[in-house]
């Protein structure tokens, strides 16, 4: 009997009861646009620089790098077979253990 009482209390506590959906007008296009813009601005404040940045040596066009600004990992642009180019990961000293294990 105790288990049934506990399950009933848990069901009521965690909202297993049927709830009515909110009634009211749907958001306007302007409200949706404002919500999206606020979300974009919030992301920019949290991460003002994109996670990945392409950087180059200002004195040479040969060295093109892709930098992971979150983990510190670096890839260098390399020519591959045919007309395809790609990225080759470079060894970086003093990365955290979580990054090196990837």
URTABEL-V802721 format. One record per residue. N is the residue number from 1. SS is DSSP state (helix for helix, strand for strand, loop for the rest). PHI is phi in degrees with one decimal (999 if undefined). D_FIRST is the distance of its C-alpha to the first C-alpha in Angstrom with 2 decimals. Layout:
# URTABEL-V802721
n: [N,N]
ss: [SS,SS]
phi: [PHI,PHI]
d_first: [D_FIRST,D_FIRST]
This chain:
# URTABEL-V802721
n: [1,2,3,4,5,6,7,8,9,10,11,12,13,14,15,16,17,18,19,20,21,22,23,24,25,26,27,28,29,30,31,32,33,34,35,36,37,38,39,40,41,42,43,44,45,46,47,48,49,50,51,52,53,54,55,56,57,58,59,60,61,62,63,64,65,66,67,68,69,70,71,72,73,74,75,76,77,78,79,80,81,82,83,84,85,86,87,88,89,90,91,92,93,94,95,96,97,98,99,100,101,102]
ss: [loop,helix,helix,helix,helix,helix,helix,helix,helix,helix,helix,helix,helix,loop,loop,loop,loop,loop,loop,loop,loop,loop,loop,loop,loop,loop,loop,loop,helix,helix,helix,helix,helix,helix,helix,helix,helix,helix,helix,helix,helix,helix,helix,helix,helix,helix,loop,loop,loop,loop,loop,strand,strand,strand,strand,strand,loop,loop,loop,loop,loop,loop,loop,strand,strand,strand,strand,strand,loop,loop,loop,loop,loop,strand,strand,strand,strand,strand,strand,loop,loop,loop,loop,loop,strand,strand,strand,strand,strand,strand,loop,loop,loop,loop,loop,loop,helix,helix,helix,helix,loop,loop]
phi: [999,-64.1,-63.7,-65.9,-64.4,-64.6,-63.4,-64.8,-64.8,-63.3,-61.6,-70.2,-67.7,-98.3,72.8,-76.9,-72.0,-69.4,-116.4,-84.6,-67.7,-62.8,-104.8,148.9,-70.0,-67.8,-64.2,-76.2,-60.9,-66.5,-66.4,-64.7,-62.5,-64.9,-60.3,-63.1,-65.3,-63.4,-65.8,-63.9,-63.6,-63.4,-65.1,-64.3,-66.9,-73.9,-140.4,-64.7,-109.1,-58.4,-60.8,-108.1,-127.9,-97.8,-126.0,-138.1,-76.4,-66.6,-100.1,-152.6,-83.8,-68.8,-93.9,-119.4,-123.8,-111.0,-113.3,-89.4,-72.4,-83.3,-102.1,85.0,-75.3,-134.7,-123.8,-111.0,-67.7,-135.6,-83.7,-113.9,-56.9,73.9,-94.0,-87.5,-109.8,-151.7,-120.7,-117.6,-67.4,-105.2,-76.2,-124.3,-75.7,68.9,-76.2,-67.9,-61.4,-66.2,-78.2,-65.5,-76.9,-76.5]
d_first: [0.00,3.78,5.47,5.39,6.51,8.81,10.14,10.90,12.69,14.50,15.59,17.06,18.58,20.32,21.78,20.21,21.22,24.56,27.49,30.98,33.79,36.40,39.15,42.64,45.71,45.64,47.40,51.15,53.14,54.41,50.90,49.90,53.15,52.59,49.06,50.51,53.37,51.11,49.03,52.29,53.55,50.34,50.70,54.35,53.52,51.00,53.36,56.89,58.39,57.17,55.49,58.44,62.03,65.20,67.89,71.43,74.23,76.63,79.60,78.78,77.31,76.41,73.32,70.39,66.97,63.39,61.41,57.63,57.41,53.78,54.15,57.92,58.50,61.92,63.40,67.10,68.54,70.30,72.39,71.02,72.67,74.18,73.79,70.23,69.43,66.28,64.65,64.73,62.38,64.28,63.43,62.64,62.69,60.00,57.13,53.66,51.92,49.36,52.28,54.28,51.41,51.28]
